[in-house]
Amino acid sequence: MNLFSFPNSNPYVEPPPPPPPMSTLEEICSGPLVEPLPENRGRNPGLPHAPTRTPHLTAAEERLALRNALRYFPPCHHATLAPEFAQELRQHGHIYMYRFCPPMRIKAYPIHQYPCRTPQAAAIMLMIMNNLDPAVAQFPQELVTYGGNGQVFSNWAQFRLVMHYLSVMTEEQTLVLYSGHPMGLFPSLPSSPRAIITNGMVIPNYSSREQYEKMFALGVSMYGQMTAGSYCYIGPQGIVHGTMLTLLNAGRRYLGSGDLRGRVLVTSGLGGMSGAQAKAAVIAGCIGVVAEVDEAPIRKRHEQGWLMEMSSSLDHCIQRIREARAAKLPLSLGYHGNIVDLWERLVLEYQRSGELLVDLGSDQTSLHNPFSGGYYPVQLSFRQANQLMASSPGQFRTAVEESLKRHVAAIDTLAEAGMFFWDYGNAFLLEAQRAAKEEGSGGATEFRYPSYVQHIMGDIFSLGFGPFRWVCTSCDPKDLEVTDQIAATVLEEIAVGVSEGVRQQYHDNIRWIREAGKHQMVVGSMARILYSDQKGRVCIALAINKAIADGRVSAPVVISRDHHDVSGTDSPFRETSNVYDGSAFCADMAVQNFVGDAFRGATWVSLHNGGGVGWGEVMNGGFGLVLDGSEEAAKRASLMLNWDVSNGVARRCWSGNSNAYETMERSMEAETQLRVTMPYAVEDQRVLDQALDQALD
């Protein structure tokens, strides 16, 4: 019996009235459903929608985009579909194929409900649908999960085809995806990945933002961000833990204490991943004030319980900051307005009274996408900005640049007074520097303020710690509770024997996982995240796999991680910004990670151009691995997770990071088959100068 298909209906029972087209999982998995064509309901006005894109296509390129879209459908439907696709292209700057967006609720359903031949395929289907859940996705009908333009697919035909291929896939086939497009199922080995995903693999000389807008409009390339295009996003929880760790370690570095009671963090963004900031601030114990220009996400976070209070009054915000500081009470306050207005008001309060009302500052606007909705200039209302963005991109770009200058000026004033500011890896300082038409101070990755990786998280990555996560495919909260307990127990056992340098990281994560269930962080799938090193990840995965085999966990569990990790991403302005041997702009690590995970047992792997700080600025790789309780799954998890971490630690070690050097030494002691090329340090720097001086002679 196929446990992963629907049972046949009873032929003797009067069937219910036929449901709307494409209203069940079986129908979604049957393909694009062109006989007959589903009703075109257009865009859902009750959902937030992506800003209009401005690809500036020529007449010939518009014809090409239309022809490319129609190739998903037989010619008998072209006369019907061509006019509406052309209208979408002209009106929205892209052909999303809204007609084929299913009317049923897109979300993570229990794994046994997906019609398929292998649970590995069912797990991928669950993860895809979770990424497009309106509770999770930023712009679900445009297939954008987060970041303003982080796509799962380019259009709804691709979604339907992928779901169909996964439903008929065997364990001797691999689904190949080119920038959202399912190229098809190809014969492979049972040990091979079930899906290979690449996004935005563009010849380097043509990897510009302008070229991207055209290629996306043509339907030939796609920006998958990081975990959006690899189907591994788990909602804002995916970043809340990393944000909490960042805050705790920022307090230790900048304020001299991890006790953040009465301390104030000011930042911006409550949309996709930035939505985690409010919750993380409260868990860390501080007062988090987060500005957001769009009313929809600020209300969404408030309704989800992630944001305690919201206000559109700067006077009220200042009052609540003072009250919470005095009482030393944790608070998350959402300011519905522009972050620049908030920063400038804090400057005014300081100038009036000498009172510095903010201790820590950062920013999580989507500045990797500054001129297409990732950043809203202070001079314009939200509505005005969206209109100008579409009608006059050049004027909008100028407004963004002027706003960024004001933004940085306010931060500079408060920083000189004693506030500690860092770049949160969203390209804020990079775009601010470009707006000011200034050269960087120092090296190519150096700015006035540090990246949070450089000063806070980089050394943690070099210790092998990064965002390990898992999803319970049963969708049962009881399974999540069991896995939480397993992870906590495993970490407590390991922490007894760790070195002093990593003990604090273990204690932070034990505290996190013990408290995680109390903070209502699940949005979408039953998922959890924590930061763990190589040993911790392997031990947690093996313990969860055993629990599945024993029946303590009722269904398979998908393990994954954020691409923002030890070895997943080469990003000179974020993940590898603390690599100082000249290789910060090299992308060997991410590509090796992708390939190595594939042949060491991952269920699916992905490689993306872009992510976090923008198209053309990053290369990143991700994976998903299904634990099903088998010995084979345990072997895959152990082999792949060890590589997935060691790859990045080895690269960081070779670049000269002392934490990575020590971590690599311990890893080689624990695994006799691991042999890594270790660097020799230049102990006497005068040798360099003397040699160069002699060479001049």
N, C-alpha and C positions, 0 to 999 in steps of 0.2 A: 504493500500500500504506500502511496506517495504521501508522506506526512506534510508536505509543503504545498499541497493543492487543496482547493475547496472540495468538500464532499458533494456528490451528486444530489440534486434536489429530489424529493420524493415525488414520483410521477402521479401518485394518486391524490395529491393535495392540490386544491385549486390555487393556481399561482396568483401572487399579488399583481396589482397593476404594474405595467412596465415602468422601470425607473427612467429618469432623464438619461440622454446619451452620456456615455463615459462616466457612469456614476458608481462603479464598483472597481475593486482592485483587478478583478479578472478582465474587465473591459479596458481598463487603463493599460493592461499588459498585452492587449491584443494588437497593438500597433496604432497608427494615426487615425483609424476609423474613418475612412472616406466613403463608405457605402452604408447609409447615406452620410453626407457631410453633417457634422454636428451644427447646431444653431450657433450663429455668431452673436454672443452676448456682449462683446466688447470688453472694456475695462470695468472692473468693479469699483464704483465710486466710494465704497465703504473702506477701501484699502489705500494705504499710502503708495504713491507711484514714483518711479525714478524720474529725475529731471530730464527734459528733452535734450537729446544729444545733437551735436552740430558737426556732422562729419564733413560738410562741404563737398559733397559728391558732384562730379560733373554729370552731364546728361548720360554719357556713355556708362559711367559708373553706376548710376541709378538703374539703368537697364540691366547691368550685370548683377546688381544686388537682387533685383526682382527675379531674374532668370535663376540665380543660385537658390533662392527660396523655393521656387516652383519645382525644382528637381526632386523634392521630397514627395511629390504627388503626381498621379497619372494625368496625362494631358486632358482627359475629359473634364477635369475640375479646374483647369487653368483659367478659363474665362470667368469663373466665379471667384477664384482666390486672388487673381492678379490685381483687380481693382482695390480690394481691401488691404492687400500687402503693400501696394503702392501708397495708399493713404497712411498706413502705419509708418512707412519710411519717411514720408514728407512731414507728418505730424509729430512723430516721436524720435526720428533720427535712426530708427532701427526697426526691423521686422521681427516682432515677438510672436506673431501668429496667435493672437488672443483667442481666436475661434477654438483652438485645440487645448485651451486651459481647462482641465477637468472641473466640473461643478461640485464634485464631492470634496470633502475636507481633506486637504493634503496634510498629512502628519505621519509620525512613526506609529505604525500599527504593530501588534504582536507578530513576531516573526513567522508563526505557523499560518498566518492568514494570507501570506503572499503565495500566489500560484507559481511554483518553480520546481526544478528538478534537483537542486542542491541548496542546502542551507547557506552556503557561502554566497550564492547569488541573492538569496532572500535577505541576508544581512546588508548587502550593498543597497538593495532596494529600500530597506528601512532607513538607511542613512541618507539616501537621496531625498526621500520624502520628509525626513526631519529637517533637512536643510531648506526645504521649501514651505515648511509649516508657517502660516502667518504669525504665529506666536514667536517664531524664531527668526524668520526672514525679514529683512529690512523692506524690500519691495518685492513681495512674492509673485505678483503677476508678471514682473519683468525678469523673474528668475534670479534676482539679486539677493544674496544671503546677508551680506554686510559690506561696510566700507564704501557704500554709494554705488559701486560698480563691480563688486565681487560676484561673478556669475557662477551658477551651477551648470546651466546650459545657455546657449545663445537664443533658442526658441523652443516652443512647446512641441514641435514635431520631434526634435532631438530627445526631449524627455520621454515622449511616447515610444520612440524606437528603442531607446536604452532599456526602458522597463520591459518591452517585449523581448529583446534579446536576452535579458537576464532571466526572464521567465522560462525560456526554452533551453538555456545554456546547460551543458553537461560539465562534468569535472575533467573533460578532455578538450575543453575549449577556453579561449581567452577573448574577452571583449576589448577591442582596441578603439580608443577615443582620441580624435584629433580636435582639440579646442572645442569641446562640446559635441562635435559630430561623431556618432558611432560608425566607424569605418566598417565594423562587422565582427562576427565571431570567427576566430581562426583556430585551427587544430593546435593543441599544445599538450603538455603533460599534466597529470593530476597534481604534481608538485609545483606547477607554474602558477603565477598570479591569475586570478579570474578576471581581472581588469587592469589594463595599462592606460593611464591617463596622462596626456600632455596638453598643456595650455600655453598659448602665446609663444610657441617656439619659432621665433622670427630671426632671419639673418641679422646679425648685430648692427650692421650699418643702416638698417631700416626699422630699428626698434625705437622709434620716436613716438611721442604722444599723438602727433598729428597723423602719422601713418597708422597708429593703432585705431583711431576713430574711424578711419576709412575701412580698415580691414574688418573691424567689428561690424560696421554697417553692411559690408559685403557678405558677412556671414562666414568668413574664412579664418578668423582668429578670435580669441576670447581671453579676457582677463579673469582668471579664476581666483584672484586674490591668493589666499593660502589654503585655508580649510574649506572654503566654499567650493572651489573647483575640484577638490578631492573628496567631497562628501563627508567631511569629518568635523564640521562645525557643530557645537553642542549648545548654542545660545551663549548669552553673556557670561554664564558660569565658566565657560572656557577660558575667560581672561580674568575673572574676579579673583581667583586664587593668586595668579601672577601679579595682579595689581596690589593685592594685600601684601604679598612678599616684598614688592617694590617699596611700598609705603613703610613697612617695618624696617627694611634695610636702609631706606633713605633717612629715617629717623635716627638710626644708629650712626650713619655716616655724617649727616649734616647737623643733627640736633643733639647728638651724644647719647641718645636713649631710644630704645624701641617702645617705650611707653608714650603713646601719642595722645593721651587724654588731655583735652583742652587745646590741642594743636589744630590749626586750620589748614586744609588743603583747598586750593582753588584751581579748577580745571574746566574743561568744556567737553561736550559731547555726551549724549544719552541715547544715541541711535543704535548701531550694531554692537560691535565689541566694546565701544566706549560706554555702553549702558551698564557695564560692570562696575564703573568707578564709584557710584553712590553706595552700592552694597559693600564693596571692598573697604571703603573708608570707615563705615560703621563697624565692620568686623575687626578692623585694625584699631578701633577705639577713638578715632579722631572726628573732626567736623569737616565733612566734605561738601563744598559748594560747587555745583556743576551747572554751567550755563548751556542752554540748548535753544537754538532759534526756532526749531520746528515743534509745534505744539503736540503733534501726534506721538512722537516717541517719549516726550516727557510725561504725557498722560499714561502711555502704555507702561512705563516703568513704575509709575505711581500705583496703577491698578494691579500690577504684578507683585507689589510689595517690595520692590527693589529701591524705591525712593520714598523717604518718609514724608517729606513736605515739598510743596512747589509754590512758587510765587513769581509774579511778573513785576513786582515792585522792588526797586533797588533799595529804597528806604527800609522796607521790611527785611530784606536780606541782611543788610548791615545790622539791624536790630537783633535778628536771630543769631548772627555770628557773635555779637557781644554777649548775648544771654548764654549761649552754649559754651563759650569760652569761660565765662565766669563760673558756670556750674560744672565744667569739665565733663559734659555729657556728650556721647556720640550722637551725631546728627548727619543726615543726608538731606540737603536742601537743593532742589532744582530751581534754577533761575531761568524763567522763560524769557529769553532775550539774548542779545549778542554778548559774547565773552569780552569783547573789547570794551563795551560799556561798563561791564563789571570791573575789569581791571582799572579803567580810568576812574571809576568811583572809589576804588580802594586807594588809588593815588591821592585823590582829593581828600579822603578821610585822613590820610597820613599827613598831608600838607596842612590841613586845618588843625589837627590835634596832636600830631607827632606820634600817634598810635598806629603801629603796624599790625593790621588785623589778619595777616596771612603769614604762615610759617613756611609752607611748602607750595610750590606751583608747578603746573605742567599744562599739557594741552593734548586733546585727542580728537580734534577735528580731522576730517579725512583729507589732509593736505597732500596726500599722494595723488589726489584728483582735484586740484585747487580751482580749476576753471569750469568744472562740469558738475557742481553741486557739492563738492567736498568741503568748501569753505564759503561762508556767507559774509560779505563785506558789511561793516558796521554802518556805512552811509545809507544802506537800503533796507527796507523791510524784507521779510522772507518772501512775500509775494512779488514785490518789485524785483528782487534779485533773480527769482526764477524767470520772470518775464524778460529781463535784460539779458540773462544768460542765453536765452533762445533767440532774441531779436537782434542783439548787438554784442556778439562774443568779445570783440575788441574792447568796447567800453567796459564790459563786465570784468575783463582781465585787468584793466587799469584800476577799477574800483577795488578789486581784490588786493592788488599790490599796495595801494594807498592804505587800505585797512591793515594789512600786515605791518606796515611801518608804524602805525599808531599802536598796534598790538605789542610790538617789540619795545617801543618807547616806554609804555606803561610798565612792562615787566622790568625793564632796565632800572627805572626809578625805584621800584619796590625791592629789587635785588640789591641795589646799592644801600638800601636801608636795612638789609639783613634777611630778606626772604631768600630761600634756596629754590632755584628753578632748574628743571631738567627737561630735555626733549624726550618725549615718550615714543620716539621711533616712528612718528607719523609724517615725517618730512617737514615738520614745522620750521625748524631753523634753516633747513636747506632752502625752502621756498621763501622764507623771510630774507635770506641772504640774496637770493635771486631777485626778489622784489626791490631790494635796496641797491642792486647792481654793484655789489661789493664782492671782493675776493675773500676767501676764507682766511682766518688767522691761523697760521701754522700749516699743518698737513691738510691733505685733501678731505679728510673726514673730521677736521677740527673746527669747532665753532666756539663762540663766547661761552655758551652753556653746554654742559656735557650731555651726550645721549645717556639715557638711563642704563643702557648696556655697558657703556664705558665705565660709569662710576658706581653702578648698583648691581646689575645682573650679570655682567660679563664674567666676573670671577666665579659666580655661582654656576654658570654654564661650564666653565673650565673645570669645576669640580665634578662635572657630569650630571648636575641637577637640571631638570627641565620638565616641561608640562606633559606628564604622562596622563592618559585618560582612558576611560572605558564606558561602554554603553551596554546596558542590560536589554537584550532584544526581546525579552518577555514583556517589556513595558510594565512590569510589576514592581511597585515600590518596595516590596519585601525583598526582592532580589537585590535591589540597590542597597538596602540596609545591610544585608549579609555581606556584600562586597565591601562596603565601608568598614565593617568590623574586621574583615579579613585583612584589608590594607593596613588598618591601624595596628593590628596584632603583629603583622609582618614587620612593619617599621619599628615598632617598640623592641622587637627581638634583635633586629639588626643594630639599632642605635646603641645597644649595650657595648658593642665592641668597636665602634667607629672612632676615628681620630678626633682630636679636639677641633680641628679645622672644619669638620663637617657636622659636628654634633649639633650646632645651633640650627643648621638647615633641617636636620632630622626632627628636632624638637618643634620647629615652626610647622612642619608638615604633619606631625602627629597631632598637634593642637588643632590644626585645620581640619583634618579628617574626622577627629572626634567631635567637632562642632558642626561639620558641614550639613548634616541632616536637619539641624535646628534652624537654618537660615533660609529655607524655602527657595533654594537656588535652582531647582529643576525647572527649566523652560523647554518644552518639547520632550525629547527622549529621556529615559531614565539613565542619566549619565553622571559621571563624577570625574574630577580632575584633581591631581596633586602634583607637586614637584618631587621628583625622585631621581636618584642616581642610577647607575647601571645595575648594581646589585639589587636595589630596591625594586626596580621595574621588573626584572626577571623573577624575583621571588614572589611579588604580588601576582604576576601573570600565572605562574605555576600554581600558586595557591588557589586562585580563582578557577583555573582549569580543573583542579582536583575537586573543588566544590561542585562543579557542574557534573563531573563523573559520579560523585557521591549523591547527587540529587539535592544538595543544599541550595544550589542555584538552579532554577527550573528550566533554563534555556541558554543557548549560546550567548557569549559575551564578546563584543567587538572591542579590541584594544587599539589605541591609536595615540596620537600626540598632536599638539600644535606644531606647525612647521617652525614656529618661533622657538627654536630648541637648540640643543648642543651642536647638532650636526646637520639639521635639515635645511639651513638657509645660509647662503652667502649674500650679505647685505651690508655694504660698506658704511651705511649711515645708521645701521641698527645692530643686527645680530653679530656682525664681524667688525664692528667699529672699534673694538679694543684689540684688533690684530695689527701690529705695528711693524711687520717685516716687509711691507710693500705689497703683500698679497691680498689686501682687503678687497680689491676689485676683481679678484680671480674667483671662478665659480666651480672649481673642481670638486669641492667638498659636497655641494648639493647634488651634483650629477652622480658622483660616486655613491652617495647615500641612496639615491633612487635606484640605481642599478644593483647595488649590494643588497638592499632590502628585497628586491624582486627575486633574486635567486637563493636567498636564505629563508624564504618561507612566507612572505607577506601575501595576504589574500588579494590585495590590490595596492598599486603604487601610483604616485603622481609626480609630475615634474612641471613647474610653472615658471614662466617669465613674469616678473612683477609680483607684488604682494607686500602689504605693509606700507612701504614708502614709495610704491609706484611702479608703473610699467617702465621697463628698461633699466630699473635701478636695482633689481634683485633677481636671484635665481633660487627657487626653493623646491624641496621635495617632501612628500608625505607618504603615509601608508595606512592601511587598515589590516588587521589580522583577526580572524575569527577563532575564538577558543570554544571548542565543542566538547571538551572533556576527554578527548582521545590522547593517546601517547604521541601520535603524530603532531597534534597541535602543541603539545608541551615541547617537543623537540624544535618545532619551528619558532616558537616564542623565545626559547632560550638562545638559539643561534642568532636570530634576527635582532633581538633587543640588545644583545651584547655588541653586535656590530653597529647598530644604529647609534649607540652612544660613543663607543670607542673611536669611530671614524672622526667625529668632531673633536674629541679630546686629543687625539693624535695630532690633528691639524693645529689646534691651539697650542699644544705642547711644542711643536716644531716652530711656531711663530715666536716662542720665547716666554709664554705665560708660565709662571712658577707653579700656580695651582694645578694647571694641566699636567705639568711635568711630574709632580708628586702623584697625581691621580693615575697617570699612565704607568708609573712604576708599580703602584699597588695592583693595577689591573693585570700587569704581566706576571706578577707574583702569584696571583690567583688563577691565571689561565696559562698553562705551560705552552700552548700552541700559539699564543699571541706574542709577536715579536715586532716592535715598533722602532723605527729609526729615531733616536733621541739626539737632540741638539747639544753641541758644546757651546758654552757661553764664552764671550770675549771678556775676560776678567779685568784686563788692563786696557781701558779705552785709548790710552796714549799710543798703543800699538797701531791703531788705525790712522791717527794723525801723522805719526812718524812715517808710516808706509806711504801715505799719500804725498807727504812733503818730499820724500825721496824720489817718488815717481815723477814729480815735476822737474827735478834736477836732471 
